[in-house]
Amino acid sequence: MIREAYNTHARLSVRKSFTDTPPTLHRAAATLARVDFQRAYPLASKLAAVAFAGWAVTKAVLIVSGMGWLYALAFVGMNLPLCLFSCLFVVWMLDDNEAAGALALFSTILNSLLI
């Protein structure tokens, strides 16, 4: 009796509606398949490090222009030099040592946000 109530045609339609992929996903998958992530990751990491270091310098300049040198020196502290050093470390070391470069990228981001 249970087997008679089970509708296999409904089951196939449910399965078909969940397994159909829209054409936009096919295009996105084809685009991602063409990206060489081995070359894109270092480039994106270096770009992010330079962008965050630029953001830190911009914030420091805004603090200097608004409050003065002494306030900026107390407010920025060692975060700006550490951010700039970490940015240079990412640019120089990411190709040689990915783990150290990723750690330096994290340091760049953290120090730029702490300013």
Summary of the structure (lengths in Angstrom):
residues: 115
radius of gyration: 25.5
end to end distance: 71.3
largest distance: 85.6
contacts: 287
relative contact order: 0.12
helix: 86%
strand: 0%
